[in-house]
Amino acid sequence: MPSRMPLSTYRSRAAAVTAGCTLALVLGTAGAAGPAPVAAARAKYYTAAQVHSFLVKFYGQHGPSASDRINKVDAELRQKAAATKGQDVLLCARSAPRHIVVGKVTAEPSGMGWAPVTTRWKAGPDKHLTAYVGLKGSLPMKLYDVTCD
């Protein structure tokens, strides 16, 4: 004759099995449709602070380096710069400035950020331009356009 299990022991084991099954179900569901896949689906964008840092390094004190002009400028803007003779399209000038200051960055939900850039000269007034940078984080940060003010 089989031994009988006390009712309290049976209830404890049943509660433990139920709790284990519930935990497994919750963890399995979280792994399949939880926060990780949702977060991965959201587009990552560069912040205004990251764009500011990029532009400060890109422009430096006297203008972008030859390497930065190749690697950190969008292909269309590089072609425009190569086709424009007598003026540096990236600086809106004919020569290198004495000093460069990058202003506050504006970042738009459209995926483009921009900042005013001031070039200071030994002689003559300061000049201003606006530098445009793509914000999509899945792409390397690059200068996409420059407008001369």
C-alpha positions in Angstrom: 0.0 0.0 0.0 1.4 3.4 -1.0 2.2 5.8 1.7 0.0 8.9 1.9 1.6 12.3 1.6 0.3 14.9 4.1 -1.9 17.5 2.5 0.3 20.4 3.5 3.3 18.8 1.7 1.3 18.3 -1.4 0.2 22.0 -1.4 3.8 23.2 -0.9 5.0 21.1 -3.8 2.1 22.2 -6.0 2.8 25.9 -5.2 6.5 25.4 -6.0 5.8 23.8 -9.4 3.2 26.6 -10.2 5.7 29.3 -9.3 8.5 27.6 -11.3 6.2 27.3 -14.4 5.1 31.0 -14.0 8.7 32.2 -13.8 9.7 30.1 -16.9 6.7 31.5 -18.8 7.6 35.1 -17.8 11.3 34.8 -18.6 10.5 33.1 -21.9 8.1 35.8 -22.9 10.5 38.6 -21.9 13.2 37.1 -23.9 11.0 36.8 -27.0 9.3 40.1 -27.0 10.7 42.1 -24.1 12.6 45.4 -23.9 15.8 44.2 -25.8 14.1 43.7 -29.2 12.1 46.9 -28.9 15.2 48.9 -28.0 17.1 47.4 -30.8 14.4 48.4 -33.3 14.6 52.1 -32.3 17.0 54.2 -34.5 20.0 55.5 -32.7 21.0 59.1 -33.4 24.0 61.1 -32.5 23.5 63.7 -29.8 24.1 67.4 -30.0 27.1 67.0 -27.7 28.6 64.3 -30.0 28.1 66.5 -33.1 29.7 69.5 -31.3 32.7 67.3 -30.4 32.9 66.0 -34.0 32.9 69.6 -35.5 35.4 70.9 -33.0 37.8 68.1 -33.9 37.0 68.3 -37.6 37.6 72.0 -37.9 40.4 72.3 -35.3 42.1 75.7 -35.0 42.8 76.4 -38.7 40.5 74.1 -40.7 40.1 70.3 -41.4 43.1 68.1 -42.1 43.6 66.5 -45.5 42.6 63.1 -44.0 39.4 64.6 -42.5 38.5 66.2 -45.8 38.5 62.7 -47.4 37.2 60.5 -44.6 34.8 62.8 -42.7 33.0 64.6 -45.6 30.1 63.2 -47.6 31.0 62.3 -51.2 28.7 64.9 -52.7 30.3 67.7 -50.6 33.8 66.4 -51.5 32.9 66.6 -55.2 31.5 70.1 -54.7 34.7 71.2 -52.9 36.9 69.7 -55.6 34.9 71.4 -58.4 35.1 74.9 -56.7 38.4 76.5 -57.6 39.8 79.5 -55.6 37.8 78.9 -52.4 37.7 76.4 -49.6 34.1 75.3 -49.6 34.4 73.8 -46.1 35.7 77.1 -44.6 33.9 79.5 -47.0 37.2 81.2 -47.4 40.3 81.4 -49.6 42.8 80.7 -46.9 43.2 79.2 -43.4 41.7 81.3 -40.5 43.6 82.3 -37.4 41.0 80.6 -35.1 37.8 78.6 -35.4 34.9 78.5 -32.9 31.9 76.0 -33.2 28.6 77.3 -31.7 25.6 75.5 -30.3 24.4 72.5 -32.2 20.8 72.1 -33.2 19.6 68.5 -33.7 16.4 67.9 -35.6 14.2 64.8 -35.6 14.7 64.8 -39.4 18.1 63.3 -38.8 20.2 66.4 -39.5 22.2 68.5 -37.1 23.9 71.8 -37.6 26.0 74.4 -35.9 27.2 77.9 -36.6 31.0 78.1 -37.1 32.9 81.3 -36.7 36.2 81.8 -38.4 38.5 84.5 -37.0 41.2 86.2 -39.2 44.3 88.2 -38.6 42.9 91.0 -40.6 39.2 91.7 -41.3 36.0 90.8 -39.7 35.0 87.3 -38.4 33.2 85.2 -40.9 30.3 82.8 -40.3 29.2 79.5 -41.8 26.8 76.8 -40.9 28.0 73.1 -40.9 25.5 70.3 -41.4 26.1 66.8 -40.0 24.0 63.6 -40.4 22.7 62.3 -37.1 21.9 58.6 -37.9 24.0 56.6 -35.5 24.2 53.6 -37.8 26.4 55.7 -40.1 29.8 57.2 -39.4 29.4 60.9 -38.6 30.2 63.1 -41.6 29.9 66.7 -42.7 27.1 66.8 -45.3 26.9 70.4 -46.2 28.2 73.9 -45.5 26.4 77.2 -46.1 28.3 80.5 -46.1 26.6 83.3 -44.2 
